[in-house]
Amino acid sequence: MEKQLHKLKMLLAEVVDLQRSASVLAWEQQTYMPAGGAAARADQLATLEGLAHRLFVTDEIGALLAGLNQAAEDWDYDSDESSLWRFISRRYERERRIPSDLVAELARTTALAQEAWVRARKAADYPMFKPHLQKVLSLRRQQAECLAPYDHIYDPLLDEYEPEMKTIEVRAMFAAIKDDLIELVSAISARADAVSDDALHGDFDIERQRAFGLEVAQKFGYDLERGRQDEAPHPFCTSFSSDDVRITTRFNGSFLPSALFGTMHEAGHALYEQGVAPELARTGLDTGISLGVHESQSRLWENLVGRSRPFWRHFFPQLQTAFPAALSAVDVESFYRAINRSKPSLIRVEADEVTYNLHIIIRFELELDLLTGTLQLDELPGAWNEKYKRYLGVCPENDAEGVLQDIHWSMGAIGYFATYSIGNLLSVQFLNRAREVLPNLDADISVGEFGPLLGWLRDNIHRHGSKFTPRELVQRVTGGEMDARAYMGYLREKYSDIYNL
Amino acid sequence: MEKQLHKLKMLLAEVVDLQRSASVLAWEQQTYMPAGGAAARADQLATLEGLAHRLFVTDEIGALLAGLNQAAEDWDYDSDESSLWRFISRRYERERRIPSDLVAELARTTALAQEAWVRARKAADYPMFKPHLQKVLSLRRQQAECLAPYDHIYDPLLDEYEPEMKTIEVRAMFAAIKDDLIELVSAISARADAVSDDALHGDFDIERQRAFGLEVAQKFGYDLERGRQDEAPHPFCTSFSSDDVRITTRFNGSFLPSALFGTMHEAGHALYEQGVAPELARTGLDTGISLGVHESQSRLWENLVGRSRPFWRHFFPQLQTAFPAALSAVDVESFYRAINRSKPSLIRVEADEVTYNLHIIIRFELELDLLTGTLQLDELPGAWNEKYKRYLGVCPENDAEGVLQDIHWSMGAIGYFATYSIGNLLSVQFLNRAREVLPNLDADISVGEFGPLLGWLRDNIHRHGSKFTPRELVQRVTGGEMDARAYMGYLREKYSDIYNL
């Protein structure tokens, strides 16, 4: 039995190495690769991902998992072995039904689609991107069909990012917040003049932005001996191992929040990955369990910490020192209000906390319609703009600030967006729990001390990697289920205060 | 038969993709990877290289090659198919005898050894590096033993870099130049005062160095849409496809030649790789045939073009504009003499053309002694220093400027150094031939026009990739064999002029 487990781990290590290698190539494509490299890179990614899949869905791994079935029942449920067996068995059942050639084809297609997306967004030219999206959508549909039967075609795609979550639950989640959000947006709109973000527009030297952002990230606990930050068209975090976790950002020299909160956000993801227990390395458990849980970490640091009063009590004097011309005449309370200004806008990644989930709802609804065929790709930009008008009262002037703004669909990430809202909800549930255990949390944050919070997250979330399903993890941490009430409560309290509602 | 060939190409494409992916990871390790990433990267490289090997030495590929045996005799010798069959058959015979686990172990060991080398060189601490070198040497010996019988244990290692070349031929090559070189060094030493390189020491802004170097490289024909330059501890060139060829350099703010000629050198390598015919992509023929031929290209651009009077007739005014403080009072002839000053020194990559091959002879002799066990690793720094005294009359003050100066041994590249001298010899033979066909070569160069030379190299060398063995290629281009006379003639003429010997 020990021997079987060892053999299984050896085989999984090879699969993980291939996947991590693909991550290095994908990261490099986003950060440094010259345009000419795209075609060969697509082939290389197709080979790596196809091969990782082929080496995973072998009869040999199937037999080893089956052979360990009995032993798994005796293992302590919380043990690494038991988790490994459960997690890998579930994934094996799923992946076994998808042909490796389809995985390779999707990798090749999306590598090329990403290059096309960059060009199309630059040119604000949706028709330039449409044939790529067509192919991506078709391949993702094929993948979903491999996993039939399903209640909704979105289910198997969502499951890839958020194991065990169903479309019906996402609908329920959005139903629970949609009306309240629209009502809150409307109440804030009536008092829009109460907050100005003028202080955030100005001349912000990029090198100083970089230095300040990294200073904050390191204070949070992001270890630059085991990570680094680069520039990319779309900010992201990727892990090559828990000892090598990269973040990217993009800078805007005339608007401070983009890179500042983007860096905190990606650092939040990176802290999760850097915190995975070393003994899980190369097993497949050595990464965050789901995108929703991942997003709970990024949003926790970005919003619940980074857009809070205690945080800026400590950091605002330093920020003023970095940007004296723009900020010396601003007081910390005005700055706090400025970075929390809520106003319907076009770009998701720069949306405030109140309007953010409406951006997600729009994408979720559009994805469902595209997948079921209710919406055709020709109609997509129109549908996008129509929903922005309806939910947010704004309309893109071109596709670059509309349907082309996100990289996700070019990456094949259809079924992904909902996890951002899951993350928002979980972030508040997790922080509320942390607050119960760490009564001095705000006091710590207000002196730039993040060790206790990070320690609690490490112990309760990060170190487990993928050992527990999202549902199990939420249960372990909060004692209950995912629940929109805490989140809506947080938003209402914070924004009633800021806007004096 | 068409079907077999197609199947073979499909299988080879996968192998090539894995090798190229390993190159991306290795490049990233040298350029951007944080220190913490080393252990996981070593595992990933071991998996990629081990798997590439495993998927290459399969019975299936063996059967396909055997099945095409008959067809191969009917193919035109110069056709892509015939070359592919010859090249892959030869490599298959070789690689089939080496266990894939040994390949993986070497990849892992050298990935870690490179990190250790960087640290050891920084600390000038050979004992810190020795255990890594011990392991590398032992694995390389094991590899050589897999390829027994051999005339000399160095043969199978050299063959990896310079197919079909034997130790006895390298000895003959060095025998043909060693005495003449020592004599030339001595004659120059007697007139050492005739040339000063004071003008090359000073304050040279690194951004301007970067811009000027890239300007020259692009003028040569290096396409930055299909390549880029980054910084690394050791300058190198690596190809991810002929449409994505990277170079690295390192800058010295107080000595101009390091990055300047380093960039021309690596650009020379890059031109070879960018010039490989697109139809050879993903076959294994899609890269330079040997390190010796590769070095002929880098040395041709670096030395025969880049250290020539015609070249600086065009570029010196631009260089003066870039660095007016250091160079406005220098005339082009003094500059030409300065960059060609010959003086025995400690660092190979900064050696002049006359003394350069003596650095190589030292490494070649030491490698033979290490491989045969005549020399123990404990004795290596002493032997190194003793040879530097004997051949060059200089002695390192510490191991950083001695035995630790080169990255090669940490990369497992034992058997590699000799190819640098092969490259030097071939560079002159190739350029002499180009001169016969391009009578206006010097005139073109003196107006910054490199198109005809690059075109000739593309047609005669680059586009063939690995289609012909080095011997075949030299025969095709020069009508003869590799020969030291042209090279020694070039050196004598150039240096007699400069030093008025």
Interface residues (C-beta under 8 A of the other chain):
Chain A: A13 E14 D17 L18 R20 S21 A22 V24 L25 E28 Y32 M33 P34 A35 G36 G37 A39 A40 R41 D43 Q44 A46 T47 L48 L51 D223 L224 E225 R226 G227 R228 D230 F240 S241 D243 D244 A281 R282
Chain B: A13 E14 D17 L18 R20 S21 A22 V24 L25 E28 Y32 M33 P34 A35 G36 G37 A39 A40 R41 D43 Q44 A46 T47 L48 L51 D223 L224 E225 R226 G227 R228 D230 F240 S241 D243 D244 A281 R282
